[in-house]
Amino acid sequence: MKVSIRGINLPITSNTINEFFELPDF
């Protein structure tokens, strides 16, 4: 599964999900 962040497609991994949810809401 991939997510588009600022126009960049990044692969979703456990680490990526953890970092994503640690970010504040934009």
C-alpha positions in Angstrom: 0.0 0.0 0.0 1.2 3.5 -0.8 0.3 7.0 0.4 0.8 10.2 -1.4 2.6 12.8 0.8 3.2 16.2 -0.8 3.0 14.6 -4.2 5.5 11.9 -3.3 4.5 8.3 -3.3 6.0 6.5 -0.3 5.8 2.8 0.5 3.9 2.1 3.7 5.9 0.2 6.4 5.4 -0.2 10.1 8.1 2.4 10.8 6.6 4.8 8.3 3.1 4.5 9.9 4.6 5.0 13.4 6.4 8.2 12.2 3.3 9.4 10.4 1.1 9.2 13.4 3.7 10.9 15.5 3.5 14.0 13.3 1.1 16.8 14.3 -1.9 17.5 12.2 -1.2 19.8 9.4 
